[in-house]
């Protein structure tokens, strides 16, 4: 079990820069679930938690954290492909109504012109 004095002596290095507090907290929770100590740096608890937030890990855990995040990213990319494939709308059926109307109107106009010449 880590003590406060033990954790304070750790050298923390950035592993990820998230574009928001929520994403940074999710990443920190994911790393923490694997036993990796994390720290967030940036506008995390301010009145307006916007902007980028750095997720820091101990120098000893940096490589493990990068591998874990890479594995999660790879798995997520496969999930996105299968979701996108399921959510694609069906191919639109070509509509010939517009062209049919134009052709029919042209034939009617042509027949009216021809009938006026033939009289």
Secondary structure by P-SEA (a helix, b strand, c coil): cccaaaaaabbbbbccccccaaaaaaaaaaaaaacccccccccccccccccbbbbbccccaaaaaaaaaaaaaaaaaaaaaaaaaaaccccccccaaaaaaaaaaaaaaaaaaaaaaac
